[in-house]
Amino acid sequence: MARAPSPRYLPRSMNQHERIPRPAVEAELRYLDGDFRVLKPGTYVRCAVTGVQIPLDELRYWSAERQEAYASPDVVLQRISDLGLTPKA
């Protein structure tokens, strides 16, 4: 009768390079022109207008002047309109 393999010889996972899920933690960033600097590590920032969580790897829109993140280009235009500013060309 065949014996089952010992657990120490079984592979740890199907893909040993998988990322281990991290808990969602709000990051603190310093927004620069065309880049940002992480001041406090985390997985997301909040949109300044809508309050929705924006994963750091999906963050594309922010204002270095106002130090705010935005969820989409539409939200940027909404913020500019709310402040009574005109979009820069």
C-alpha positions as CSV (number, residue, x, y, z in Angstrom):
1,M,0.0,0.0,0.0
2,A,1.4,3.4,-1.0
3,R,1.9,6.1,1.6
4,A,1.0,9.7,1.1
5,P,4.0,12.0,0.7
6,S,5.3,13.8,3.8
7,P,4.0,17.5,4.0
8,R,7.6,18.8,4.0
9,Y,8.0,17.5,0.4
10,L,4.9,19.1,-0.9
11,P,5.2,22.4,-2.8
12,R,4.3,25.5,-0.7
13,S,2.0,27.0,-3.3
14,M,1.1,26.8,-6.9
15,N,3.1,30.0,-7.6
16,Q,5.8,30.9,-5.1
17,H,6.0,34.4,-6.6
18,E,2.4,35.4,-5.7
19,R,2.0,38.5,-3.7
20,I,0.7,38.0,-0.2
21,P,-2.4,40.2,0.2
22,R,-1.7,43.2,2.4
23,P,-4.4,44.9,4.5
24,A,-5.7,48.1,3.1
25,V,-3.8,51.0,4.8
26,E,-4.1,54.7,3.8
27,A,-0.8,56.1,2.6
28,E,0.5,59.6,3.1
29,L,2.1,61.2,0.0
30,R,3.8,64.4,-1.0
31,Y,2.6,65.2,-4.5
32,L,5.2,66.6,-6.8
33,D,5.0,67.7,-10.5
34,G,4.7,64.4,-12.4
35,D,5.6,62.3,-9.4
36,F,4.9,61.7,-5.7
37,R,6.9,60.8,-2.7
38,V,5.7,58.3,-0.1
39,L,5.8,59.8,3.4
40,K,3.9,57.0,5.1
41,P,3.6,53.6,3.4
42,G,0.1,52.3,2.5
43,T,-1.9,50.7,-0.2
44,Y,-4.2,53.6,-1.2
45,V,-5.0,57.3,-0.9
46,R,-8.4,59.0,-0.8
47,C,-9.8,61.2,-3.6
48,A,-10.1,64.8,-2.3
49,V,-13.5,65.2,-4.0
50,T,-15.3,61.9,-3.8
51,G,-13.5,60.3,-0.9
52,V,-13.1,57.0,-2.8
53,Q,-10.0,54.9,-2.2
54,I,-7.5,55.0,-5.0
55,P,-4.9,52.2,-5.0
56,L,-1.4,53.6,-5.3
57,D,-0.7,51.6,-8.4
58,E,-3.8,53.2,-10.1
59,L,-3.1,56.8,-8.9
60,R,-2.8,59.0,-12.0
61,Y,-4.3,62.4,-11.1
62,W,-3.3,64.8,-8.4
63,S,-2.5,68.4,-7.7
64,A,1.0,69.3,-6.4
65,E,-0.3,72.8,-5.8
66,R,-3.2,71.7,-3.6
67,Q,-1.6,68.4,-2.4
68,E,-4.8,66.4,-3.4
69,A,-5.4,63.2,-5.2
70,Y,-8.2,62.6,-7.7
71,A,-10.0,59.4,-8.9
72,S,-10.4,60.4,-12.5
73,P,-10.0,63.2,-15.0
74,D,-13.7,64.0,-14.6
75,V,-13.2,64.6,-10.9
76,V,-10.3,66.9,-11.7
77,L,-12.5,69.0,-13.9
78,Q,-15.2,69.0,-11.2
79,R,-12.7,70.2,-8.6
80,I,-11.4,73.0,-10.9
81,S,-15.0,74.1,-11.5
82,D,-15.8,74.0,-7.8
83,L,-12.8,76.2,-7.1
84,G,-13.9,78.7,-9.9
85,L,-10.6,78.1,-11.8
86,T,-10.1,77.7,-15.5
87,P,-8.4,74.5,-16.8
88,K,-4.8,75.1,-17.9
89,A,-4.1,74.2,-21.6
